[in-house]
C-alpha cells in the first residue's frame, strides 16, 4: 500500500511539473518572439519572461534533484551532486521569489490608487527601473547561492576529513548544519522578498477592493465590464497570494528536514513546494491579453487537428 501511495504521488508530481514547464515555456516563447520582433519589452513583460525562464529551469532541476535524491539517498549527502544541484536550485529558487515580488510591486504601482508622495514617486520611477531590479535580483541570488554553497561544501568536506566539533558523528554534524545554518539562512533570504511581496499585494488588493465596492455602489452593475475586470483582478491576485505563501511556508518547513524520502509524505510535500511555479503560470496566461490570444489560437489549431 505504501508503494502504491508513493508511486501515485510521484506520478502526480511529474505531471504537475510537466504542466508547469509547458506553461512557463509558452510564456518565454511568446514574449521572446515579441522581444525579437519589436526589439523591446514592456516592464511587465520583462518580469514575466524572467519569471517564466527561472520557473522553467527550476522545475527541470527540481525533478532531476528529487529523483536523484530518491534513488541514491544513501550517497546523496556525501557526493558532489549535492553541491551541483544545490548551486542551481538555490540560485533559481531565489531568483524566482524575487521576480515574483517585482511583478507584484509593478502591478501595485500601476494599478493601486494611492496618493502618498512616496507611492507617487515609485509609480513614476519603478517601471523604468525594472531592468536594474531584475539584474539586482540576479546579483542577490548569486550571493545567496554562494552562502548556501559554503554550507554544502562544509558538510561535504566534513564527511571525508572527519573533522567535526566535539564528538559528533557525520549525521549529527549534518543535522546541526541544517538547523543552525541552512534553516536561518533560508528564512532570512526568503523573508525579505516575501515581505515586500505581501506589502505590495496587500496594498493592491485593498485598493482594488475599495474601487470595486465604489463602482458597485454607483450606477455600475455587477455585469459592467469594468466591475468584472476588477473582480477578475482581485481573484487572480488572491490566488497568487495564496500560492506564494504556500510556496514560502513549504520551503521553510522543508529546510527544517521534517520530510525525508523515508517519509510517506515526501512526494505530496514536493507537490506543495512546486504548486506555485506550476499553477500560477496558467493564471498569468489567462490574465495577459497577448498570451491569452496566442493560447486560444493554439487551442483552436489543436482542436482542428484532432477533428481531422
C-alpha beads as a LAMMPS data file, in Angstrom:
LAMMPS data file: protein, C-alpha beads

308 atoms
307 bonds

1 atom types
1 bond types

-500.0 500.0 xlo xhi
-500.0 500.0 ylo yhi
-500.0 500.0 zlo zhi

Masses

1 110.0

Atoms # bond

1 1 1 0.000 0.000 0.000
2 1 1 2.874 2.357 0.818
3 1 1 4.455 1.636 -2.582
4 1 1 1.214 2.455 -4.419
5 1 1 0.824 5.666 -2.388
6 1 1 4.395 6.742 -3.229
7 1 1 4.064 5.851 -6.931
8 1 1 0.785 7.776 -7.226
9 1 1 2.209 10.995 -5.789
10 1 1 5.450 10.615 -7.755
11 1 1 3.377 10.455 -10.946
12 1 1 1.290 13.427 -9.801
13 1 1 4.480 15.390 -9.074
14 1 1 5.855 14.675 -12.558
15 1 1 2.573 15.650 -14.254
16 1 1 2.410 18.876 -12.244
17 1 1 5.981 19.802 -13.157
18 1 1 5.438 18.987 -16.846
19 1 1 2.351 21.205 -16.917
20 1 1 4.348 23.991 -15.306
21 1 1 7.222 23.507 -17.757
22 1 1 4.748 23.691 -20.650
23 1 1 3.097 26.890 -19.336
24 1 1 6.361 28.644 -18.414
25 1 1 7.958 27.628 -21.705
26 1 1 4.944 29.036 -23.526
27 1 1 5.312 32.393 -21.736
28 1 1 9.022 32.568 -22.564
29 1 1 8.488 31.635 -26.232
30 1 1 5.641 34.087 -26.867
31 1 1 7.274 37.037 -25.104
32 1 1 10.680 36.126 -26.559
33 1 1 9.154 36.300 -30.034
34 1 1 7.683 39.716 -29.203
35 1 1 11.081 40.858 -27.942
36 1 1 12.809 39.736 -31.141
37 1 1 10.109 41.281 -33.341
38 1 1 9.931 44.710 -31.677
39 1 1 13.373 44.902 -30.057
40 1 1 11.917 45.850 -26.668
41 1 1 9.519 44.669 -23.993
42 1 1 7.149 46.371 -21.617
43 1 1 8.342 46.370 -17.972
44 1 1 5.656 43.825 -17.043
45 1 1 6.714 41.555 -19.919
46 1 1 10.371 41.828 -18.839
47 1 1 9.420 40.483 -15.427
48 1 1 7.132 37.820 -16.906
49 1 1 9.786 36.448 -19.264
50 1 1 12.366 36.436 -16.443
51 1 1 9.922 34.734 -14.089
52 1 1 8.905 32.199 -16.727
53 1 1 12.531 31.340 -17.594
54 1 1 13.550 30.883 -13.947
55 1 1 10.498 28.720 -13.206
56 1 1 11.062 26.670 -16.372
57 1 1 14.638 25.858 -15.329
58 1 1 13.684 25.417 -11.657
59 1 1 11.151 22.697 -12.433
60 1 1 13.598 20.710 -14.563
61 1 1 16.209 20.967 -11.813
62 1 1 13.586 20.098 -9.196
63 1 1 12.549 16.913 -10.983
64 1 1 16.155 15.823 -11.551
65 1 1 17.115 16.629 -7.946
66 1 1 14.144 14.837 -6.359
67 1 1 14.514 11.647 -8.373
68 1 1 18.281 11.527 -7.895
69 1 1 17.788 12.101 -4.162
70 1 1 15.092 9.405 -4.037
71 1 1 17.121 6.808 -5.968
72 1 1 20.536 7.497 -4.398
73 1 1 19.582 8.598 -0.893
74 1 1 22.490 6.790 0.771
75 1 1 25.213 8.577 -1.180
76 1 1 23.492 11.867 -1.997
77 1 1 24.709 13.757 1.076
78 1 1 28.325 12.691 0.526
79 1 1 28.537 13.100 -3.252
80 1 1 29.397 16.190 -5.353
81 1 1 25.864 16.017 -6.788
82 1 1 24.527 17.703 -3.637
83 1 1 26.668 20.745 -4.343
84 1 1 25.832 20.716 -8.061
85 1 1 22.078 20.521 -7.542
86 1 1 22.320 22.983 -4.652
87 1 1 24.070 25.616 -6.771
88 1 1 21.396 25.549 -9.459
89 1 1 18.378 25.113 -7.175
90 1 1 19.334 27.833 -4.689
91 1 1 20.042 30.361 -7.453
92 1 1 16.850 29.643 -9.400
93 1 1 14.678 29.492 -6.293
94 1 1 15.931 32.850 -5.006
95 1 1 15.556 34.431 -8.471
96 1 1 12.005 33.101 -8.799
97 1 1 10.965 34.594 -5.470
98 1 1 12.460 37.982 -6.333
99 1 1 10.929 38.081 -9.835
100 1 1 7.508 37.213 -8.397
101 1 1 7.950 40.020 -5.878
102 1 1 8.789 42.600 -8.561
103 1 1 5.759 41.511 -10.553
104 1 1 3.572 42.224 -7.536
105 1 1 5.270 45.595 -6.932
106 1 1 4.819 46.604 -10.582
107 1 1 1.122 45.740 -10.535
108 1 1 0.769 47.676 -7.303
109 1 1 2.380 50.889 -8.574
110 1 1 0.482 50.699 -11.882
111 1 1 -2.997 49.856 -10.591
112 1 1 -3.310 50.888 -6.947
113 1 1 -4.974 54.246 -6.386
114 1 1 -2.876 55.827 -3.627
115 1 1 -1.866 59.452 -3.190
116 1 1 1.093 59.191 -0.813
117 1 1 4.158 61.077 -2.195
118 1 1 6.397 58.009 -1.848
119 1 1 3.922 55.875 -3.786
120 1 1 3.586 58.521 -6.499
121 1 1 7.383 58.664 -6.797
122 1 1 7.505 54.851 -7.151
123 1 1 4.709 54.991 -9.715
124 1 1 6.868 57.299 -11.794
125 1 1 10.277 55.685 -11.279
126 1 1 9.726 51.952 -10.841
127 1 1 8.652 50.896 -14.387
128 1 1 11.755 52.440 -15.944
129 1 1 13.991 50.817 -13.328
130 1 1 12.676 47.270 -13.857
131 1 1 15.806 46.059 -15.777
132 1 1 18.013 47.218 -12.895
133 1 1 15.805 45.491 -10.334
134 1 1 15.991 42.267 -12.349
135 1 1 19.788 42.497 -12.563
136 1 1 19.928 43.272 -8.841
137 1 1 17.832 40.173 -8.158
138 1 1 20.333 38.046 -10.069
139 1 1 23.188 39.579 -8.056
140 1 1 21.394 38.928 -4.743
141 1 1 20.612 35.369 -5.841
142 1 1 24.277 34.812 -6.682
143 1 1 25.343 35.945 -3.189
144 1 1 22.675 33.726 -1.591
145 1 1 23.824 30.776 -3.698
146 1 1 27.433 31.248 -2.585
147 1 1 26.347 31.274 1.076
148 1 1 24.439 28.012 0.607
149 1 1 27.351 26.570 -1.380
150 1 1 29.706 27.287 1.501
151 1 1 27.446 25.318 3.843
152 1 1 27.082 22.395 1.432
153 1 1 30.842 22.316 0.908
154 1 1 31.443 22.302 4.669
155 1 1 29.136 19.284 5.021
156 1 1 30.758 17.548 2.047
157 1 1 34.338 18.119 3.213
158 1 1 33.462 17.219 6.792
159 1 1 32.423 13.737 5.690
160 1 1 35.805 12.989 4.109
161 1 1 38.045 14.855 6.512
162 1 1 36.101 13.692 9.552
163 1 1 36.607 16.979 11.374
164 1 1 33.546 17.808 13.448
165 1 1 33.023 19.804 16.578
166 1 1 33.376 17.677 19.695
167 1 1 32.448 14.021 19.398
168 1 1 29.633 14.468 16.855
169 1 1 29.034 11.908 14.110
170 1 1 28.571 12.940 10.480
171 1 1 24.772 12.635 10.795
172 1 1 24.789 14.878 13.860
173 1 1 27.046 17.381 12.104
174 1 1 24.778 17.392 9.059
175 1 1 21.664 17.942 11.201
176 1 1 23.424 20.720 13.122
177 1 1 24.223 22.492 9.853
178 1 1 20.638 22.076 8.648
179 1 1 19.112 23.560 11.801
180 1 1 21.673 26.218 12.721
181 1 1 22.892 27.360 9.291
182 1 1 20.702 26.387 6.339
183 1 1 17.344 26.990 8.025
184 1 1 18.130 30.521 9.369
185 1 1 19.770 31.428 6.060
186 1 1 16.720 30.305 4.114
187 1 1 14.355 32.122 6.469
188 1 1 16.281 35.396 6.108
189 1 1 16.859 35.248 2.346
190 1 1 13.255 34.299 1.536
191 1 1 11.576 36.518 4.122
192 1 1 12.901 39.731 2.540
193 1 1 11.249 39.292 -0.901
194 1 1 8.217 37.696 0.746
195 1 1 7.709 40.736 2.998
196 1 1 7.911 43.117 0.018
197 1 1 5.505 40.885 -1.896
198 1 1 2.981 40.771 0.953
199 1 1 3.087 44.546 1.441
200 1 1 2.589 45.380 -2.252
201 1 1 -0.087 42.712 -2.769
202 1 1 -1.990 43.797 0.336
203 1 1 -1.969 47.437 -0.860
204 1 1 -3.119 46.422 -4.322
205 1 1 -5.897 44.106 -3.116
206 1 1 -7.133 46.746 -0.691
207 1 1 -7.136 49.404 -3.426
208 1 1 -8.965 47.141 -5.889
209 1 1 -11.468 46.092 -3.248
210 1 1 -12.301 49.722 -2.405
211 1 1 -12.583 50.650 -6.080
212 1 1 -14.842 47.669 -6.824
213 1 1 -17.051 48.497 -3.847
214 1 1 -17.338 52.117 -5.046
215 1 1 -18.379 51.033 -8.534
216 1 1 -20.983 48.657 -7.149
217 1 1 -22.487 51.462 -5.063
218 1 1 -22.626 53.765 -8.066
219 1 1 -24.542 53.235 -11.290
220 1 1 -22.265 50.360 -12.330
221 1 1 -23.834 46.921 -12.074
222 1 1 -22.154 43.604 -11.418
223 1 1 -22.348 42.889 -15.157
224 1 1 -20.415 46.043 -16.045
225 1 1 -17.149 45.172 -17.898
226 1 1 -15.085 47.438 -15.623
227 1 1 -16.533 45.840 -12.492
228 1 1 -15.952 42.356 -13.885
229 1 1 -12.348 43.246 -14.772
230 1 1 -11.663 44.442 -11.233
231 1 1 -13.309 41.326 -9.799
232 1 1 -11.168 39.074 -12.006
233 1 1 -8.056 41.006 -10.962
234 1 1 -8.944 40.516 -7.295
235 1 1 -9.429 36.776 -7.793
236 1 1 -6.125 36.329 -9.646
237 1 1 -4.232 38.388 -7.057
238 1 1 -5.755 36.383 -4.210
239 1 1 -4.752 33.121 -5.923
240 1 1 -1.202 34.427 -6.430
241 1 1 -1.045 35.485 -2.779
242 1 1 -2.162 32.052 -1.529
243 1 1 0.222 30.179 -3.848
244 1 1 3.167 32.430 -2.953
245 1 1 2.610 31.994 0.787
246 1 1 2.206 28.218 0.388
247 1 1 5.480 28.088 -1.531
248 1 1 7.283 30.164 1.106
249 1 1 5.960 28.126 4.057
250 1 1 6.624 24.777 2.385
251 1 1 10.243 25.737 1.632
252 1 1 10.839 26.842 5.217
253 1 1 9.329 23.653 6.643
254 1 1 11.251 21.594 4.090
255 1 1 14.503 23.255 5.209
256 1 1 13.803 22.042 8.743
257 1 1 14.085 18.462 7.444
258 1 1 10.662 17.188 8.504
259 1 1 10.066 15.267 5.275
260 1 1 12.806 12.937 4.038
261 1 1 12.395 10.296 1.334
262 1 1 11.833 7.770 4.126
263 1 1 8.604 9.591 4.943
264 1 1 5.455 8.632 3.058
265 1 1 4.615 12.339 2.755
266 1 1 7.797 13.327 0.922
267 1 1 6.236 13.423 -2.566
268 1 1 2.982 15.144 -1.511
269 1 1 5.179 17.751 0.127
270 1 1 7.191 18.211 -3.070
271 1 1 3.927 18.775 -4.928
272 1 1 3.082 21.559 -2.488
273 1 1 6.535 23.144 -2.940
274 1 1 6.168 23.295 -6.742
275 1 1 2.450 24.128 -6.795
276 1 1 3.006 27.871 -7.264
277 1 1 5.527 27.509 -10.107
278 1 1 3.170 25.123 -11.936
279 1 1 -0.265 26.682 -11.369
280 1 1 0.478 30.415 -11.363
281 1 1 1.763 30.496 -14.993
282 1 1 -1.726 29.470 -16.173
283 1 1 -3.229 32.362 -14.176
284 1 1 -0.726 34.713 -15.833
285 1 1 -1.602 33.396 -19.303
286 1 1 -5.331 33.872 -18.721
287 1 1 -4.869 37.399 -17.360
288 1 1 -2.420 38.568 -20.082
289 1 1 -4.143 39.751 -23.273
290 1 1 -1.424 38.691 -25.723
291 1 1 -0.666 35.363 -24.047
292 1 1 -4.364 34.536 -23.824
293 1 1 -4.884 35.307 -27.519
294 1 1 -1.967 33.120 -28.634
295 1 1 -3.053 30.246 -26.368
296 1 1 -6.594 30.472 -27.767
297 1 1 -5.266 30.234 -31.343
298 1 1 -3.153 27.227 -30.418
299 1 1 -6.140 25.512 -28.807
300 1 1 -8.226 26.115 -31.936
301 1 1 -5.439 24.691 -34.099
302 1 1 -5.163 21.652 -31.831
303 1 1 -8.936 21.139 -31.909
304 1 1 -8.910 21.325 -35.699
305 1 1 -6.018 18.873 -35.893
306 1 1 -7.749 16.295 -33.709
307 1 1 -11.037 16.807 -35.585
308 1 1 -9.283 15.827 -38.803

Bonds

1 1 1 2
2 1 2 3
3 1 3 4
4 1 4 5
5 1 5 6
6 1 6 7
7 1 7 8
8 1 8 9
9 1 9 10
10 1 10 11
11 1 11 12
12 1 12 13
13 1 13 14
14 1 14 15
15 1 15 16
16 1 16 17
17 1 17 18
18 1 18 19
19 1 19 20
20 1 20 21
21 1 21 22
22 1 22 23
23 1 23 24
24 1 24 25
25 1 25 26
26 1 26 27
27 1 27 28
28 1 28 29
29 1 29 30
30 1 30 31
31 1 31 32
32 1 32 33
33 1 33 34
34 1 34 35
35 1 35 36
36 1 36 37
37 1 37 38
38 1 38 39
39 1 39 40
40 1 40 41
41 1 41 42
42 1 42 43
43 1 43 44
44 1 44 45
45 1 45 46
46 1 46 47
47 1 47 48
48 1 48 49
49 1 49 50
50 1 50 51
51 1 51 52
52 1 52 53
53 1 53 54
54 1 54 55
55 1 55 56
56 1 56 57
57 1 57 58
58 1 58 59
59 1 59 60
60 1 60 61
61 1 61 62
62 1 62 63
63 1 63 64
64 1 64 65
65 1 65 66
66 1 66 67
67 1 67 68
68 1 68 69
69 1 69 70
70 1 70 71
71 1 71 72
72 1 72 73
73 1 73 74
74 1 74 75
75 1 75 76
76 1 76 77
77 1 77 78
78 1 78 79
79 1 79 80
80 1 80 81
81 1 81 82
82 1 82 83
83 1 83 84
84 1 84 85
85 1 85 86
86 1 86 87
87 1 87 88
88 1 88 89
89 1 89 90
90 1 90 91
91 1 91 92
92 1 92 93
93 1 93 94
94 1 94 95
95 1 95 96
96 1 96 97
97 1 97 98
98 1 98 99
99 1 99 100
100 1 100 101
101 1 101 102
102 1 102 103
103 1 103 104
104 1 104 105
105 1 105 106
106 1 106 107
107 1 107 108
108 1 108 109
109 1 109 110
110 1 110 111
111 1 111 112
112 1 112 113
113 1 113 114
114 1 114 115
115 1 115 116
116 1 116 117
117 1 117 118
118 1 118 119
119 1 119 120
120 1 120 121
121 1 121 122
122 1 122 123
123 1 123 124
124 1 124 125
125 1 125 126
126 1 126 127
127 1 127 128
128 1 128 129
129 1 129 130
130 1 130 131
131 1 131 132
132 1 132 133
133 1 133 134
134 1 134 135
135 1 135 136
136 1 136 137
137 1 137 138
138 1 138 139
139 1 139 140
140 1 140 141
141 1 141 142
142 1 142 143
143 1 143 144
144 1 144 145
145 1 145 146
146 1 146 147
147 1 147 148
148 1 148 149
149 1 149 150
150 1 150 151
151 1 151 152
152 1 152 153
153 1 153 154
154 1 154 155
155 1 155 156
156 1 156 157
157 1 157 158
158 1 158 159
159 1 159 160
160 1 160 161
161 1 161 162
162 1 162 163
163 1 163 164
164 1 164 165
165 1 165 166
166 1 166 167
167 1 167 168
168 1 168 169
169 1 169 170
170 1 170 171
171 1 171 172
172 1 172 173
173 1 173 174
174 1 174 175
175 1 175 176
176 1 176 177
177 1 177 178
178 1 178 179
179 1 179 180
180 1 180 181
181 1 181 182
182 1 182 183
183 1 183 184
184 1 184 185
185 1 185 186
186 1 186 187
187 1 187 188
188 1 188 189
189 1 189 190
190 1 190 191
191 1 191 192
192 1 192 193
193 1 193 194
194 1 194 195
195 1 195 196
196 1 196 197
197 1 197 198
198 1 198 199
199 1 199 200
200 1 200 201
201 1 201 202
202 1 202 203
203 1 203 204
204 1 204 205
205 1 205 206
206 1 206 207
207 1 207 208
208 1 208 209
209 1 209 210
210 1 210 211
211 1 211 212
212 1 212 213
213 1 213 214
214 1 214 215
215 1 215 216
216 1 216 217
217 1 217 218
218 1 218 219
219 1 219 220
220 1 220 221
221 1 221 222
222 1 222 223
223 1 223 224
224 1 224 225
225 1 225 226
226 1 226 227
227 1 227 228
228 1 228 229
229 1 229 230
230 1 230 231
231 1 231 232
232 1 232 233
233 1 233 234
234 1 234 235
235 1 235 236
236 1 236 237
237 1 237 238
238 1 238 239
239 1 239 240
240 1 240 241
241 1 241 242
242 1 242 243
243 1 243 244
244 1 244 245
245 1 245 246
246 1 246 247
247 1 247 248
248 1 248 249
249 1 249 250
250 1 250 251
251 1 251 252
252 1 252 253
253 1 253 254
254 1 254 255
255 1 255 256
256 1 256 257
257 1 257 258
258 1 258 259
259 1 259 260
260 1 260 261
261 1 261 262
262 1 262 263
263 1 263 264
264 1 264 265
265 1 265 266
266 1 266 267
267 1 267 268
268 1 268 269
269 1 269 270
270 1 270 271
271 1 271 272
272 1 272 273
273 1 273 274
274 1 274 275
275 1 275 276
276 1 276 277
277 1 277 278
278 1 278 279
279 1 279 280
280 1 280 281
281 1 281 282
282 1 282 283
283 1 283 284
284 1 284 285
285 1 285 286
286 1 286 287
287 1 287 288
288 1 288 289
289 1 289 290
290 1 290 291
291 1 291 292
292 1 292 293
293 1 293 294
294 1 294 295
295 1 295 296
296 1 296 297
297 1 297 298
298 1 298 299
299 1 299 300
300 1 300 301
301 1 301 302
302 1 302 303
303 1 303 304
304 1 304 305
305 1 305 306
306 1 306 307
307 1 307 308
